[in-house]
Amino acid sequence: MPELPEVQTVVTTLLPRLIRQPIVAVKLYRTDIVTPIDANLPLRLRNRTFTNVSRRAKRIVLTLDDGNRFYIHLGMSGRLTVVPPTDRLQPHTHLTIDLPTGQLRFVDPRRFGGVWWMGKAPDDPTLGPEPLTLATDEFAIRLKKTRRPIKSALLDQSLIAGLGNIYVDETLFAAGIHPLKPANRLKLDRIERLNAAIKQVLTRAIEAKGSSLRDYVDADGNRGSFQKLHHVYDRADQPCVTCKSPIQRIVLSGRSTHFCRICQKR
């Protein structure tokens, strides 16, 4: 599932293609991808112009010239690309938006993603703070409130928004913290180290345009390359890049979890 670096990369590549572009036509091929179901997205987008594209957590937020907003979540297999309108329509294309300079297409074979109409409502209050700007003191307060393993806590979007399985594994390795360590047992110096590792790993991943493991591409259809720099994620039984010990894999909160038992002592 695309996480913060992948979503940020899509936003960055969408911006120059959408800003100040009037919407010429909208075709919704599946109404059940829109929430609420009665939002009538084609009608609301008709004759509007895009004024901004931004990211909140793992959501791509699109702002219109009338102040209304909607967001797209890519789910597990979603792609949001701008292509020439003459390109062949791919299977599982659920939404197309015609612009003077191309056609925005939302393709999602597994349909875990979708479109959410926000209108002029404020951001979702259930989402936690953004990891790239989260202060260590606030991070510590949030972690002290939960006894869950740190891996599970970091996956909770209400605690910190935007992280997923890949980057939690990678940041815990970078910080030298075992994924089963209870979140409320971390001392302040370890939390500070973890906070710095989160920012460093996410920044490097954004620079590499994200991790393309299966379906993810940016708005131009290009794959990311950060998967080549993974230290633990999806590297079970391969040697640790630091100590050469085999990378371990366990299942935690229903998710595959990768770590080094030497570099991340419990």
N, C-alpha and C positions, 0 to 999 in steps of 0.2 A: 504494500500500500504506500503510495507517495506520502512522504513526510515533509517537514518544514523545508528542507533544501530543495526538494523537487517542486513543491508548490511555489516557492519563491522564484525558482527559475522559470516556471511557466508564466508567472506574473511579470517578471522582467522582460521576457520575450514577447508577451502580449501587449505591453504598454505602448510601444511605438506603432503597433499595428491597429490599435483600437481608439486611442485618445483622439477626440474631436472627429471621430468617424460617425456619420449618420447611419442609422439602421435603415436599410432599403427594404428588406423583407425578412420574415421569420417563418420557419417551418418546423413544427413540433411533430415528430413522428410517433412519440409515445407520451401520452398525457400523464401516465403514472410516475414519470420521473420528476414531476413538479410537485412541490409542497408549498402551500396547501393546494389540494387538487383543483380547487375552483379559482386559482389565481389568474387563469387566462393569460398566460405569458405572451403569446403573439400579439394580443391586443395592447397589453401594457408596454410592449417594446416598440410598437409601430410608431414611426416618425420621430423616434427619440435619438439622442446622440450620446455616445459614451464620453464621460468626462474624467473617469479614473478607473484604474485597476489596482487593487491592493490585496494584501494577504492578511488574514487573521487565523492564527493556528494553522490548520490544514485546509482552510477554505480560500477560494479565489473570489474576492468580492468585487463586483462590477457596479459602478455608480453611473446613473443616467443624468441628463441635463435637467430633469425635473426634481432631482434630489432623491428619487427612489433608488433602492439598491436591491440586488439579488446576489446570491453566492452559489458557486458550483463546487461540489465536493467530488473529487475524482474517484473515490472509493478504492477498489483494488485494481481495476483495469481501465479506468477512464483516461481518455486523451482529449485535450482541448487544443486544437491546432487551427491555424489560418492557412487556407489553401486556395488555389485558383478555383472559381466556381465550376469550371469545366472538368475538374478532376472527378474520376469515377467515385460514386458514393459508396463508402465501405459498409459492409454489414454491421449491424448494431449501431448505426448512426441515429441518435435520438433527437438531435436538435441542430439546425443550421440557421445562421444569422448572416444575411447578405450585407456586405459593406461595399462602398465604391472601390476599395482596393483588394477585395478578396472575400472569402467566405469562412466564417468562424464555425467550426464543427465540434460537437461533443459526441464522442464515440465511447461506448461503455459496454463491452460484451457481457460482463458478469452482473451489471446493473446494481452494484453496491453503492454507486455514486448517485448524483442527481442534482437538481436545481431547487433552491429554496428562495422564495420571494420574501424579502425583508421589508419592502416598502421604505418608510422613513423611521422605522424602529431603531433604537440604539443597538449596539453590539450585544451578543448573547452574554448575559451576566454570569452564566454557569462556567464559562471558559476561564481558565487560570491565566496568569501573566505570561507574556512572551519571554522565552528563554534567552534571547539575545540581549534583552535589556533588564533582566531580573537581577535585583541587588541581592547580595549574599545574605544580608540580615533578614529580608523578607522570605528568601528561600528557606532559611533555617527555621523560621516561625512555622512555615507550611509543613516542613518535614517533621517537626516535633509533634505534630498533631496526629500522626499516623504510625501504627506499629507494623504496617505492611513491609514486606521486603522492599528495598530501595528500587529494584527493577519494576515491581508492580506499581509503586508510588509514582515513578516517573512516567509511566504509561497513562496515568490518570489525567485526562485533559482538564479537569477542574483544579488540579494542583499546579500544573504547568502545561501550557498549550503548545502543541506542535510536534512534540517528540513521539516517536514510534519505536518499533522493535529494533530496527537497524541502528539508530543513533543512540538509543539507550545502551545497547550492548557496547557500542564503540566508545561512548563517553565514560562508562563505568570502567572499561579497560584503561582508558587514558588516565583516569583518576586513581586507578589501583584499588577499586572498591568491589568487593564480592557482591553479586546480584542478590544474594539471600540476606545480606546485612539488613537488620531492621532500620527503617528510615529514621525513627526517633532515637536511635542509638548512635547516630553519626555525630561526632564532635565538630565544633565550629570550623577548625582548620581543615577537616576533611570535606565539609560542605563547601568551604571556600575553594578548595581544590576541584571539587566536582563542578561547581558553577563555572569555574574558568575552563575546565575541560569541555563542558557543554558548548560554551561559546566558541572555543577553538575548533572543535570537531565540526560544528554546524557551519562556521565560516569557511573552513576548508572544503566542505561538501558543496556549499553554494558556489565557490570558485570553480569546482569541478563540474558544475551543472547537475549535481545530484547523482544518485545511484540508479542505473538502469539494469534491473535484474530481469524483468519480464516485459511489461507493457509500456512503462513510462518513457515518454519523450517530451521535449519542450514544445512551445507553440509553433516552432519552425520545423518540428518533426525530427529534431536531433536528439540523440541519446546522451546521457550523462556518462561520466567516467570515474566517479568516486568509488564504485564497486571494486576497482583495481587497487584501491588503497585501504580496503577493509582489513582491520587487524584481527578481529575475532568473528564478526558476523558471518554466518554461513561457511565457517572454516573448521567445522568439527573434525577432530583427529589430525588436522594439519599442524605443523610446528608453530609455536608462538614466535612472533617476529622478534621478541626480546630474549626469551630464555630457552626457546626451542622445545619446551614441553608441549605435548599435544593439547590442542584446544578442546575444552569440554563442552558438551551440550546437554542441557536439561530442559524440562518443560516446566514453566512457571506461569501461573495465571493463564494457562492454556496457550502460551506462546513459547516458541523455541528460544532458548536463552544460551548464549555462547560466552565463554569466559576462559581465562587461564588460571588454573588452580595455584600456580606459583606466584604470578604477578598480582593476583587478586585474592589474597588470603582472606578467609572468612574471619 
